[in-house]
Every structure is written in C-alpha cells, then in structure tokens.
C-alpha cells in the first residue's frame, strides 16, 4: 500500500505542477499582449521554472519536453542580453529538434519558429543582413515542413515573412520588403479562414489558438506598415486591404484587455477609416472617368466628319494633323 500511496501523491503533485505551468504561461502571454512587460516576465519566469521541474521530476522526461521547449522560447524575449536570449532559444531549439525527430508533423513548425526568433535576435543586435539570410532560409523551411495543423504552419510562415519584409525595408529594399509583408498578410488571412475563428465577434482572439495570439502583435504591426506604405504611394485599394487586417487584428488585441492595446486600436481604426474613405473616393473617380470616356470617345472620334474614318486605314494617326 505504501508504494501505491507514494505513487499517487507523486502523480497528484505532477498534475498540480502541470496546471500551474499552464496558468503561468497563459498569463505571461496575456500580459505581454496587454503590454504589461514586468508582469509577463514574472509569469514567464515562473512557467520556465515549473517546466524545468516537470522535466526533471517526471518518470518520463520526454512527456514534459514540449512544455520546457515552449517555456524556453517564450522566456527568451525577457533575456538580459543577446547572448542570454540566444542561449535560451538554442536550448529550446534542441528540445524541439528531439521532438520533431520523433513526431515531425507535430513539432517541426515550432522548431522552425524558434529559428525565426533567433533571426529576430540577430536583427535586434544590429545584424540585419544576417537576419535576412536566416529568415529567407526559415521561409524555405516552412514551405516544405510537415504539419498536422496547416493553419499553424501558415501563421508561422506569415510571421516570418512579416519580419523578412521589415528587415528588407530597413536595408532600403522597399519594393521587396513590402511584397514580403503583403504576401504574409495574404497567408495569415488564409490561415485564419482555415481555422473558422469568429474573427469579427467581440473577444474573438481569446478563443483563437495560442499560436495566433502570439503572432497577433507582429500581424497587426505588419498590416499597419503595409497600409501606411501603400497609402503613401497612392495605392488606395492595397492600402484599404491592409487597413482591414490592421483593424481586425488590433481589435482582437484590444479585446484581450489593456489600455495600451485599446488606445492602439483606436488610433489604427481612425487611420484605417481615412484610408478606406480615400480608397472609396478613388473608386468613384475611376468609375466616373471610365463612364466619361465611354460617352465622350465616340463623339471625339466622329469630329464632325460624317462618320468618315480618321487617318489612313481608319486608324487614329490622322488626329496628329488636326
């Protein structure tokens, strides 16, 4: 009876640790999305400590390897130095590599996600061109990755292209950078559609998978960036498309709570409304111009010549001499 009671107590303790891990990691993500950096860092540190305890104390360490890999990746954003950040990410990547070796469909995408995070760390350290090279490789890896959840793969790929585009813009490659961001927005929208999340319902982001929540800040920033650049170039239809994504995702973030996110959403929505109004105006002007040409062109070509062809062989060449 003694061993069974000990086993039962140990199982109960592990169950408690698992619940605490889920709570603290969830709160870390929520606080980060709300803009509460210190609160997020505290919860993330606790989640990492619990995941290490689970990994060390469980009868089967591999069972808790996913929790440790995820906690390491999440806590990397709170690293003290670039070296510390990379160390956490490399440790996470090692665990995900072992997991992906056993179950590539479940863990290859999270493994690639960590490599994308390493690229971002390089960019933040001033090595933007190195980040671009690694992000290009990451995009290629996503394209050929096995994935049980195709929406997760799509969100990961979109996020990598958002950052690749942003890095390219930093180097002056404006057209290529914006093209990457536009492609990412299209991929992300398709992934969200695949999930059938009620994206226009209040609080919709809270019901979305965690990988969508984690990608939302980058997604919203990319949409705002695309909206701004297209508007500056007078491409109002493209600007309006990006504006719709910016309002949707920033609204989802605002729905999670936090004054910072709500204020950001109001700012985005005001700018998006102005862009969409310009796009509608441009559409109306284009319609009027087309209507005017349809009506005026026959009259212009007649020129009072009684229906005779203008110019040799009925071409428009004769107009040049009038």
PyMOL commands that set and color helices and strands:
alter all, ss='L'
color gray80, all
select helices_A, chain A and resi 2-34+37-57+61-78+82-102+104-124+128-143+150-170+174-195+204-207+210-232+236-255+259-302+312-314+317-321
alter helices_A, ss='H'
color red, helices_A
deselect
rebuild
show_as cartoon
